[in-house]
Amino acid sequence: MKNQIQSTELFSKIADLLHAARQHVVRAVNQTMVYTYYEIGRMIVEDEQQGKERAEYGKQVLKELSKMLSAEFGKGFSVDNLQNMRQFYLVYSIYETTSRKFNLSWSHYLKLMRIANPDERSFYEIECATNNWSLKELQRQFDSALYERLVLSRDKEGIRQLAEQGQLIEKPTDILKDPYILEFLDLPEHHQYSEGEMETAIIDKLEHFLLELGKGFTFVGRQMRLTFDEQHFRVDLVFYNRLLRCFVLIDLKIGKLTHQDLGQMQMYVHYHDRFVKLDDENKTIGIVLCKDKSQTLVEITLPETNDQIFASQYKTVLPDKQAFINLLNEGMG
């Protein structure tokens, strides 16, 4: 029995080492491939610049080049792919590539280089690398206008920070979005559903919900009971944010936000601060997630110095990305 346990432990250690080695090899191969495509793009552009009639010259060269490379190296060198490599170089040549590491897959860069706004492109590239987003998740975050939603709540310095460092979580407002996009719950916009059904849908798609919440969130529980004076209350969803080192309480409201909703959340937050959180943890944050709200009601109901209670809307369908872009342009105009 003892030998079996030792063998199992040894196997586990070796298996972990092999998995890590394989991941390292995959990353190294991917990085080499992407950098090679960048260099191919550079060579194509430099060769193009020597041609007298660039457009016609480029088309003919790429056509012939595609034939020769495909014959020698197989698939992956169609005219379209060579044009993508050319575009990749043109988009990323403004960076210092000698010290730069291409940490994402070629598929990620194919998506990223089509984002026209360089600040937005940089933000998504940082977030992909930091959070290990799949291409599907990158597409979803882009379609849900994550960058625009974050920019709307930031000043010029905060916008610059998004482009240079991604989303930093240093204070409660850094974790907030308004609105939250919950299209993955498969709850149609005009479908009648209860708060309980919405909560169940979130639990069923918890991994997706955590991605929408953002960095540092771990799930604690649902319908967490608070009891005092022989009365019982329940918080819909409880999370913990490791970066802020605090509990985050979420209450779901399928209708329009009321001042009673905010008061109830304030009670939940005070209870957690006094009876649940540890002395070395930070103050609890409460978010009322609602279908509709009046910002004036929120501001009048809560103290001017409020830094714990927040209200955000949610949408059950992907938003019109252009509408967010228009809002940004209006705010900066």
HELIX and SHEET records of a PDB file:
HELIX    1   1 LYS A    2  GLU A   48  1                                  47    
HELIX    2   2 ARG A   54  PHE A   73  1                                  20    
HELIX    3   3 VAL A   79  TYR A   92  1                                  14    
HELIX    4   4 TRP A  106  LEU A  112  1                                   7    
HELIX    5   5 PRO A  118  ASN A  131  1                                  14    
HELIX    6   6 LEU A  135  ASP A  143  1                                   9    
HELIX    7   7 LEU A  146  VAL A  151  1                                   6    
HELIX    8   8 LYS A  156  GLN A  165  1                                  10    
HELIX    9   9 PRO A  172  ILE A  175  5                                   4    
HELIX   10  10 GLU A  183  LEU A  185  5                                   3    
HELIX   11  11 GLU A  195  ASP A  204  1                                  10    
HELIX   12  12 LEU A  206  LEU A  213  1                                   8    
HELIX   13  13 HIS A  259  PHE A  275  1                                  17    
HELIX   14  14 GLN A  295  THR A  301  1                                   7    
HELIX   15  15 LYS A  321  MET A  332  1                                  12    
SHEET    1   A 6 TYR A 180  ILE A 181  0                                        
SHEET    2   A 6 ILE A 309  LYS A 315  1                                        
SHEET    3   A 6 ILE A 285  ASP A 292  1                                        
SHEET    4   A 6 CYS A 246  LYS A 256  1                                        
SHEET    5   A 6 GLN A 231  ASN A 241 -1                                        
SHEET    6   A 6 PHE A 217  PHE A 228 -1                                        
END                                                                             
